[in-house]
Amino acid sequence: DVKVTQSSRYLVKRTGEKVFLECVQDMDHENMFWYRQDPGLGLRLIYFSYDVKMKEKGDIPEGYSVSREKKERFSLILESASTNQTSMYLCASSLPGDRFDTQYFGPGTRLTVL
Amino acid sequence: QKEVEQNSGPLSVPEGAIASLNCTYSDRVSQSFFWYRQYSGKSPELIMSIYSNGDKEDGRFTAQLNKASQYVSLLIRDSQPSDSATYLCAASYGNKLVFGAGTILRVKS
């Protein structure tokens, strides 16, 4: 079974703080993704990575950065948290070459920025 | 802009009935399609994936794909209260997925 874990289920931060969200997968997947999910908007892709030290912007990268120093770990960084970044953050991974490009999700981190 | 459209619902069906969930996508390039189930406060869980035109069955679930009409559907037979959740449709573009906003399904006992 694929296992994707995220460092926190719930997180409360203050405006202006630097926030780190960590994601780890144990299936040797090359591709990793960060999404945010807001009511009525579905899942929106923030960043993704297809290899160590490689990253590409998704649809809403503003205000976020990422780091992938090891294959199994993909971190999302909010440089200066703002209230409009309050959301559910979901990490996912997939195996390139898998015919279906199936993505497997972690449990999510519900971030509240006060 | 690649888009995946779903009716937000809620779709209400009685227990034991067939629930029919629909999805359309905008880009003919997409090759693979997915249905994820998401319970409130939880992360999405893959139910079905479909690649070829036609039907694919897995237990009580049937996914249907019509690439000419750019249409994907999910049928849930013998619906149970435990099927009550939000169902997300997704289409692949390269190694990325584009998700619809989801359809809320409520199964009433």
Boltz contact constraints between the chains, C-beta under 6 A:
constraints:
  - contact:
      token1: [A, 31]
      token2: [B, 95]
      max_distance: 6.0
  - contact:
      token1: [A, 42]
      token2: [B, 99]
      max_distance: 6.0
  - contact:
      token1: [A, 42]
      token2: [B, 100]
      max_distance: 6.0
  - contact:
      token1: [A, 42]
      token2: [B, 101]
      max_distance: 6.0
  - contact:
      token1: [A, 43]
      token2: [B, 99]
      max_distance: 6.0
  - contact:
      token1: [A, 90]
      token2: [B, 43]
      max_distance: 6.0
  - contact:
      token1: [A, 96]
      token2: [B, 95]
      max_distance: 6.0
  - contact:
      token1: [A, 100]
      token2: [B, 32]
      max_distance: 6.0
  - contact:
      token1: [A, 100]
      token2: [B, 49]
      max_distance: 6.0
  - contact:
      token1: [A, 101]
      token2: [B, 32]
      max_distance: 6.0
  - contact:
      token1: [A, 101]
      token2: [B, 92]
      max_distance: 6.0
  - contact:
      token1: [A, 101]
      token2: [B, 95]
      max_distance: 6.0
  - contact:
      token1: [A, 103]
      token2: [B, 97]
      max_distance: 6.0
  - contact:
      token1: [A, 105]
      token2: [B, 43]
      max_distance: 6.0
  - contact:
      token1: [A, 105]
      token2: [B, 44]
      max_distance: 6.0
  - contact:
      token1: [A, 107]
      token2: [B, 43]
      max_distance: 6.0
  - contact:
      token1: [A, 108]
      token2: [B, 43]
      max_distance: 6.0
